[in-house]
Amino acid sequence: MSVNINYLLLIPEILVLSLGILLFVLALITPRNLQKGIGYLATLGLLGIFLYMPIAWKYTGMAIEGMYQVDKVAIFFKALSLLAGIFVTAIAPKYMEKIGYYSEFFVFAVFTVLGMMVLVSATDFLTLYLGLELMTITFIILTAYKRESAIGAEAGIKYLILAGVSSAILLYGLSLFYGLTRTLNIVDIAAVVKNNGITPAFVLAMVFVLAGFAFKISAVPFHMWAPDVYQGAPTPVTAFLATGSKAASFAIFFRFFYLAFPGIKEHWVGLLATLAALTMVVGNLVAIPQTNLKRMLAYSSIAQAGYILVGFLATDFAGFKAIMFYLSVYLMATIGAFAVATVYENVTGKEEIRDFAGLSQRSPIMAAVLVVSLLSMAGIPPLAGFAGKFYLFYPIIKNWGWLALLALIMSMVSVYYYLRVVLVVYRDEPEDKTPITLPNSIYFTLLITMAVTIVLGVYPTPLAKIAQQAAMIFMK
């Protein structure tokens, strides 16, 4: 029996797979002292594929016999995954030269992007699990990349164990759904529910799946892995976890719940509201006493997941658009902050907040990018984070006013711990006043993330229109 695959819809994935194989072969045959170009080739390759995405935007449909859906939502999130991969591979070369095991990092980074791209198009349990495990397994390897570091090994082991547990929970929930509905297709679940209603076993399956996804997005109380893993992993990997992984995980979370359970929202929106509230409160309050910048950003990332969950409660067109817009601006701000942390750790070997004293004197551009990124995450106007939070919070005011108020209060709380970093950077005197020189790839990454964060805050319309076009798929 022939299978209709429709390769035209799979061109971005085929290109990323080809790039990964090419880098793998080059890593095997190129002498160690000549492998520096592999990192830049990874960046340029992912950039070329990203530039193809406006063309891919025109081609949508079902591939692989309905197991793989290429719609504008999927293309949007694939572009975000590529963008995260581009920035991470751009800031990583100098850092990886210092760690060693240079070329392998970029091979795994490209295959991680491939896992994200497969995940966001999944409409079948098998495809979903394939993409999720490809992304997770490569992240486990990258997390433990600092082989000689005890804290790095701890981060890798902790991520391995908890990722395995979460995958088992998710798989158990999916197996329950299959047993109850006799289908592996996410969309078909909705038809079964419409005809047969729901049972306690169905609700249990939904809870298991929600718990599995909540781990991937680091929602409370499934966040316990994030602070230790973020702190122990190489900083470029931490940036990748906080951006690409979170975006892809939200994309499949988004697709699963709105395609499989559109007629039974009353059974899960209350649970999501509770998760959102807990995640915002715990993430922001626990971030306050943190002294390590990466650990603080980990709790900040947890809080950001809470804000994004708020968008799910709108359950309409505005909510879909807001989630995609906010994930985009969050990616830019987070990459900017972690790019600064990557350079500073590589130069000084330090990552405590107090160690960033006087950064403005050593590198004005790094200080400016760090401040703009942090203030954008806090939602300070006129930066992009303010527009993103406005899009997220405004649609829920009518039905979830208490949650919108809580989100606003938590955003104000976040300003406190972000400003602590700003004060250290601009007020305190550095121990070493030697200027920090930046490689061109990192310099351009810093400029781009800062410029986009500022421009989208002042003029968010272009990105908002793209997100709106993508979100229309859920309005049919």
PyMOL commands that set and color helices and strands:
alter all, ss='L'
color gray80, all
select helices_A, chain A and resi 7-29+32-34+36-56+72-91+93-99+102-121+125-143+150-181+186-196+200-216+226-232+235-260+265-267+269-287+293-312+317-348+353-356+359-362+364-378+384-396+401-427+440-458+461-475
alter helices_A, ss='H'
color red, helices_A
select strands_A, chain A and resi 61-63+68-70
alter strands_A, ss='S'
color yellow, strands_A
deselect
rebuild
show_as cartoon
